[in-house]
């Protein structure tokens, strides 16, 4: 399994890398809060997510929830096909602000 991480991608976005799972999501969430906590708007690039289980979608939902609580905007870019399929099955594709480059 590839460890997941989040970092600034140099284009004004945070980028998530690796595999999102029940084991890796808590660490990614802690990194996310440290890196993106002060920004008014947040763009998250998911193009380097190699695999995800439902914890990965829960991460996106929690990010959206926190953004709304604090009056910030958030957008998710380039969601991988596997994550998008899970989002569609659960109806989250209608709720999450998903975008493509």
C-alpha positions as CSV (number, residue, x, y, z in Angstrom):
1,X,0.0,0.0,0.0
2,X,1.2,3.5,-0.9
3,X,1.2,6.0,2.0
4,X,-1.1,9.0,1.4
5,X,0.0,12.6,1.8
6,X,-1.1,16.1,0.9
7,X,1.0,19.0,-0.2
8,X,1.0,22.3,-2.1
9,X,1.3,21.6,-5.8
10,X,2.8,24.9,-6.8
11,X,-0.3,26.0,-8.7
12,X,-2.3,27.3,-5.7
13,X,-3.8,24.0,-4.9
14,X,-3.4,21.2,-2.4
15,X,-2.7,17.9,-4.0
16,X,-3.5,14.5,-2.4
17,X,-1.1,11.7,-3.3
18,X,-1.3,7.9,-2.8
19,X,-4.0,5.6,-1.5
20,X,-6.8,6.9,0.7
21,X,-8.0,4.3,3.2
22,X,-9.2,4.0,6.7
23,X,-5.6,3.8,7.8
24,X,-4.3,6.8,5.8
25,X,-7.1,9.3,5.9
26,X,-6.6,10.5,9.6
27,X,-3.0,11.5,8.7
28,X,-4.0,13.2,5.5
29,X,-6.7,15.1,7.4
30,X,-4.2,16.3,9.9
31,X,-1.9,17.5,7.1
32,X,-4.8,19.1,5.3
33,X,-5.7,21.2,8.3
34,X,-2.1,22.3,8.8
35,X,-1.6,23.3,5.1
36,X,-5.0,24.8,4.2
37,X,-6.3,26.1,7.5
38,X,-5.9,29.8,6.8
39,X,-7.0,30.1,3.2
40,X,-10.4,31.6,2.3
41,X,-10.8,29.3,-0.7
42,X,-9.3,25.9,-1.1
43,X,-8.8,23.8,-4.3
44,X,-7.9,20.2,-3.9
45,X,-6.3,18.2,-6.7
46,X,-7.1,14.5,-6.6
47,X,-5.4,13.4,-9.8
48,X,-2.6,11.6,-7.9
49,X,-4.9,9.5,-5.8
50,X,-4.1,5.9,-6.8
51,X,-6.9,4.2,-4.9
52,X,-9.6,5.0,-2.4
53,X,-12.1,3.3,-0.2
54,X,-15.1,5.0,1.4
55,X,-12.8,6.7,3.9
56,X,-11.5,8.8,1.0
57,X,-15.0,10.0,0.2
58,X,-15.6,10.7,3.9
59,X,-12.5,12.9,3.8
60,X,-13.9,15.0,1.0
61,X,-17.3,15.3,2.8
62,X,-15.6,16.4,6.0
63,X,-13.6,18.9,4.1
64,X,-16.8,20.3,2.5
65,X,-18.5,20.3,5.9
66,X,-15.6,22.2,7.6
67,X,-15.4,24.7,4.7
68,X,-19.1,25.5,5.0
69,X,-18.9,25.8,8.8
70,X,-16.1,28.4,8.4
71,X,-17.6,30.3,5.4
72,X,-14.8,29.1,3.1
73,X,-15.1,27.8,-0.5
74,X,-13.7,24.5,-1.5
75,X,-13.4,22.7,-4.9
76,X,-12.2,19.2,-5.7
77,X,-10.4,18.8,-9.1
78,X,-9.7,15.7,-11.1
79,X,-11.4,13.0,-9.0
80,X,-10.2,9.6,-10.2
81,X,-12.7,7.4,-12.0
82,X,-12.9,4.9,-9.1
83,X,-13.7,7.6,-6.5
84,X,-16.2,9.2,-8.9
85,X,-18.0,5.8,-9.3
86,X,-18.3,5.5,-5.5
87,X,-19.5,9.1,-5.3
88,X,-22.2,8.4,-7.9
89,X,-23.5,5.3,-6.2
90,X,-23.9,7.2,-2.9
91,X,-25.2,10.4,-4.5
92,X,-22.2,12.4,-3.3
93,X,-21.4,13.5,-6.8
94,X,-24.5,15.8,-6.5
95,X,-23.2,17.3,-3.3
96,X,-19.4,17.6,-3.7
97,X,-18.1,20.5,-5.8
98,X,-16.3,18.4,-8.4
99,X,-14.4,20.0,-11.3
100,X,-12.1,18.8,-14.1
101,X,-9.2,20.7,-15.5
